[in-house]
């Protein structure tokens, strides 16, 4: 395996936990997500109806909250050298712990759980993350997940 791949893998294994910036899940973002996914459930869009639910108001889609991991992860890996691109490889576990009220801010907390090197010497690493999306001011996270991203490495 290329030594730059091994160095990046070693750097990732000892990388301390990192946090993203805060992102607001406002009504415009929730509406755009609803339109993109055709998920117009009133709990996300209708203030009057949502006020009558146990949530007491509109909440962001769980999948919108989950999809914010992409933007958050770009901030977390910023400054790491040797990565040409990264893709979502999958999840081992996802739990939607607490709803995010429309208008609340969230951020990601990322910790490296493991790094797998390609067995055939291919120029990529699978990075296993333990990640939580925190809701500003809340005691419990919006979600907790074990996420795998594949980092394709830049040519040496």
MOSUL-V613217 format. One record per residue. N is the residue number from 1. SS is DSSP state (2 for helix, 1 for strand, 0 for the rest). OMEGA is omega as a letter, one per 40 degrees, with the letter a starting at -180 (NA if undefined). Layout:
N_SS_OMEGA, N_SS_OMEGA
//
This chain:
1_0_i, 2_0_a, 3_2_i, 4_2_i, 5_2_i, 6_2_i, 7_2_i, 8_2_i, 9_2_i, 10_2_i, 11_2_a, 12_2_a, 13_2_a, 14_0_a, 15_0_i, 16_0_i, 17_0_a, 18_1_i, 19_1_i, 20_0_i, 21_0_i, 22_0_i, 23_1_i, 24_1_i, 25_0_a, 26_0_a, 27_2_i, 28_2_i, 29_2_i, 30_2_i, 31_2_i, 32_2_i, 33_2_i, 34_2_i, 35_2_a, 36_2_a, 37_2_a, 38_0_i, 39_0_a, 40_0_i, 41_0_a, 42_2_a, 43_2_a, 44_2_a, 45_2_a, 46_0_a, 47_2_a, 48_2_a, 49_2_a, 50_2_i, 51_2_a, 52_0_a, 53_0_i, 54_0_a, 55_0_i, 56_0_i, 57_0_a, 58_0_i, 59_1_i, 60_0_i, 61_0_i, 62_2_a, 63_2_i, 64_2_i, 65_2_i, 66_2_a, 67_2_i, 68_2_i, 69_2_a, 70_2_a, 71_2_a, 72_2_a, 73_2_i, 74_2_i, 75_2_a, 76_2_a, 77_2_i, 78_0_i, 79_0_i, 80_0_a, 81_0_i, 82_0_a, 83_1_i, 84_1_i, 85_1_i, 86_1_i, 87_1_i, 88_1_i, 89_1_i, 90_1_a, 91_1_i, 92_1_a, 93_1_i, 94_1_i, 95_1_i, 96_1_a, 97_0_a, 98_0_i, 99_0_i, 100_0_i, 101_1_i, 102_0_a, 103_0_i, 104_0_i, 105_1_a, 106_1_i, 107_1_a, 108_1_i, 109_1_a, 110_1_i, 111_1_i, 112_1_i, 113_1_i, 114_1_i, 115_1_i, 116_1_i, 117_1_i, 118_0_a, 119_0_a, 120_0_i, 121_0_i, 122_0_a, 123_0_i, 124_1_i, 125_1_i, 126_1_a, 127_1_i, 128_1_a, 129_1_i, 130_1_a, 131_1_i, 132_1_i, 133_1_a, 134_1_i, 135_1_a, 136_0_i, 137_0_a, 138_0_i, 139_0_a, 140_0_i, 141_0_i, 142_0_i, 143_1_i, 144_1_a, 145_1_i, 146_1_a, 147_1_i, 148_1_i, 149_1_i, 150_1_i, 151_1_i, 152_1_a, 153_1_i, 154_0_i, 155_0_a, 156_0_NA
//
